[in-house]
Amino acid sequence: QSLPFELKRILEIEMSVIKYGLFSVLKRFPQRKSDLLQMYHKSESFQSICHDYQKCSEAISYWSESRLNKALDRKREYEALLHELEGEITQSLDAWNWKSSLKAKKRNEDNGHG
C-alpha cells in the first residue's frame, strides 16, 4: 500500500532532520542505533547534543582543510569538544538503558513475572 502524500512528505522532512542531527552520531555508535533513534525522538536535550556533535564534526573537517595559522589549534579544540560530546552521548545512552531496564522489570513484576 502507498502512503498518503502528506505522510510521505512529513517522513522525508523528518529523515532530513535526523540525517543532519543524528547521522554522525550513528556513524560513531553504530551498535547503539536502536537506542539512539529512540532517544532522539523522545528527548529534545539529546537532539541538541546530536546537533552539537554534527556541527563539531563539520568544524573539524573545515579546520582540517584550512591553511590559516590558527587551523591546527582550532582543530584540536573541536576534537576535544567532540570527545566531551561523545562522553555525554555515552552517559545518555547508559542512563537510557538503565531506565529502560527498570521499566521492563516493573512491567514484568506488574504482569506477575518477577
WOJO-V920476 format. One record per backbone hydrogen bond with DSSP energy under -1.0 kcal/mol. NH is the residue of the N-H (numbers start at 1). CO is the residue of the C=O. E is the energy in kcal/mol with one decimal. If there is no record, write none. Layout:
NH,CO,E  NH,CO,E
This chain:
8,4,-2.3  9,5,-2.6  10,6,-2.3  11,7,-2.5  12,8,-2.3  13,9,-2.5  14,10,-2.7  15,11,-2.6  16,12,-2.1  17,13,-2.0  18,14,-2.6  19,15,-3.0  20,16,-1.8  21,17,-2.8  22,18,-3.3  26,22,-2.7  27,23,-2.2  28,24,-1.9  29,25,-2.5  32,29,-1.7  33,30,-1.3  36,32,-2.8  37,33,-2.7  38,34,-2.1  39,35,-2.9  40,36,-2.6  41,37,-1.8  42,38,-1.3  43,39,-2.0  47,43,-2.0  48,44,-2.1  49,45,-1.8  50,46,-2.4  51,47,-2.4  52,48,-2.5  53,49,-2.5  54,50,-2.3  55,51,-2.6  56,52,-2.6  57,53,-2.4  58,54,-2.3  59,55,-2.3  60,56,-2.2  61,57,-2.0  62,58,-2.5  63,59,-2.9  64,60,-2.0  65,61,-1.2  71,68,-1.6  74,70,-2.5  75,71,-2.8  76,72,-2.3  77,73,-2.2  78,74,-2.5  79,75,-2.2  80,76,-2.2  81,77,-2.2  82,78,-2.7  83,79,-2.1  84,80,-2.0  85,81,-2.6  86,82,-2.3  87,83,-1.7  88,84,-2.1  89,85,-2.7  90,86,-2.5  91,87,-2.5  92,88,-2.6  93,89,-2.7  94,90,-2.6  95,91,-2.6  96,92,-2.6  97,93,-2.7  98,94,-2.2  99,95,-2.7  100,96,-2.7  101,97,-2.4  102,98,-2.0  103,99,-2.3  104,100,-2.3  105,101,-2.3  106,102,-2.5  107,103,-2.5  108,104,-2.4  109,105,-2.4  110,106,-2.9  111,107,-1.8  112,109,-1.4  113,108,-3.7
